[in-house]
């Protein structure tokens, strides 16, 4: 077999600056959360799609019960055919609960749950948020103040991240680098963990009915709203809420498989660049292996690894773990493997497992 150590090293050297550029693009997003108001705000319905979320709901609902919002608001938990105590816990916490007992043909679970929540909501504005989020007391007030002051049709935010351990932190650090190198917020990208929309805009646009079969419904919805001419910008919002995406390694693998295989379909030509960035981040593993097998060029392989580590240092700092930059190739390997597994599942027709369903 030919000695490819030089090739792997060159790929790593070319990839390292891309990771830096990716972090700069994330940093370029406007920060949401520096504003609040004492004025009366429009009525708000906070809608939580929840399937088997008994572990996460207590944290979320405790934070929502503690919010300070100068206006009427309600919390709606849509129990999406759960097999655990999701509905009971929501009722005990004082939320308004909508129990779904089936999933209609032509719908995936989360879009349907979000749509049912919107149909039942009384608020002038709708805030869609996930069950694994926790909200700052003045978070909804800040978001609403920002949206109404700028006469927006809505907004979305990448919120703060919390982690179970080093592996999910490492995987998400690498995945974010790949995503933000290709993601163009001005094309209508949304983050489903935090979407604020005018109720009237939701109704006239078609809302989640437009993306009933989309596994990555937030990105799809954002593109549709953009095409219809609505103004729903994307922000950084670590001060208004945070999310704990994966509670264990199984959910992390399934989540990365779903996101990796689904998001690429919405990035267009940028999907190729994202795939190349993730692959380039992984190649120091190949360079080290090649150098050890050949018994030479080990120094070059090590320098290539260090280049990737330096490229990912801004992302590692953003994820409060500078030491993880040196492990970025392992994070890329995990993200790549999960994404390929998800793509194979979609191509084979078996789909990707998520929340005990195939999506």
TAKAZI-V955892 format. One record per pair of residues at least 6 apart in sequence whose C-alpha atoms are under 6 Angstrom apart, sorted by the first residue. I is the first residue (numbers start at 0). J is the second residue. D is the distance in whole Angstrom. If there is no record, write none. Layout:
{{I J D} {I J D}}
This chain:
{{4 286 5} {4 289 6} {7 282 6} {7 286 5} {8 303 5} {10 279 6} {11 279 5} {11 303 6} {14 276 6} {14 279 5} {15 306 6} {15 307 5} {15 310 4} {16 310 6} {18 176 6} {18 310 5} {18 311 6} {19 310 5} {21 176 6} {21 179 5} {21 180 4} {28 234 6} {29 234 5} {30 234 6} {30 235 5} {31 234 6} {31 235 6} {31 236 5} {32 141 6} {32 238 6} {32 239 6} {34 141 5} {35 141 5} {39 69 5} {39 70 5} {40 69 6} {40 70 5} {42 70 6} {42 71 5} {42 72 5} {42 122 5} {42 123 5} {43 72 5} {43 122 4} {43 123 6} {43 124 5} {43 125 6} {44 72 6} {44 73 5} {44 74 6} {44 120 6} {44 122 5} {44 125 5} {45 74 5} {45 75 6} {45 125 6} {45 126 5} {46 75 5} {46 116 6} {46 126 6} {46 127 5} {47 76 5} {47 128 5} {47 129 6} {48 77 5} {48 112 5} {48 113 6} {49 77 6} {49 78 5} {49 79 6} {49 130 6} {50 78 6} {50 79 5} {50 81 5} {51 81 5} {51 83 6} {51 85 6} {52 85 6} {53 84 6} {53 85 5} {55 131 5} {56 130 6} {59 132 6} {59 133 5} {62 133 6} {62 134 5} {65 136 6} {66 136 4} {66 137 6} {67 136 5} {67 137 5} {68 140 5} {74 94 5} {75 94 6} {75 95 5} {75 96 6} {76 96 5} {77 96 6} {77 97 5} {77 112 6} {78 86 6} {78 97 6} {78 98 5} {78 99 6} {79 99 5} {80 99 5} {80 100 5} {106 211 5} {106 212 5} {107 211 6} {107 212 5} {110 207 5} {110 211 6} {114 207 6} {123 198 5} {124 196 6} {124 197 4} {124 198 5} {125 195 6} {125 196 5} {125 198 6} {126 194 6} {126 195 4} {127 193 6} {127 194 5} {128 192 5} {128 193 5} {129 192 5} {131 242 6} {131 243 6} {132 241 6} {132 242 4} {133 240 6} {133 241 5} {134 240 4} {135 239 5} {135 240 5} {138 239 4} {151 230 6} {152 197 6} {152 230 5} {152 231 6} {153 195 5} {153 196 4} {153 231 5} {154 195 5} {154 231 5} {154 232 5} {154 233 6} {155 189 6} {155 190 6} {155 193 6} {155 194 5} {155 233 5} {156 193 6} {156 233 5} {156 234 5} {156 235 5} {156 236 5} {157 235 5} {157 236 6} {158 236 5} {158 237 4} {158 240 6} {158 241 5} {159 237 4} {159 241 4} {160 241 5} {160 242 5} {161 242 6} {161 243 5} {162 243 6} {169 330 5} {170 330 5} {173 330 6} {173 331 6} {177 273 5} {181 269 5} {187 221 5} {187 222 5} {187 225 5} {188 218 5} {188 221 5} {189 217 5} {189 218 5} {189 221 5} {190 217 6} {191 217 5} {210 216 6} {214 358 6} {215 261 6} {245 251 5} {255 337 6} {256 337 5} {256 338 5} {256 341 4} {257 341 6} {259 338 4} {260 338 5} {260 341 5} {260 342 5} {263 270 5} {277 331 5} {280 328 5} {281 328 4} {281 331 5} {281 332 6} {283 304 5} {286 300 5} {287 300 5} {290 296 5} {290 297 5} {308 324 5} {308 325 5} {311 324 5} {312 324 5} {315 321 5} {315 324 5} {341 351 6} {344 350 5} {344 351 6} {350 357 5} {350 358 5} {351 357 5} {351 358 5}}
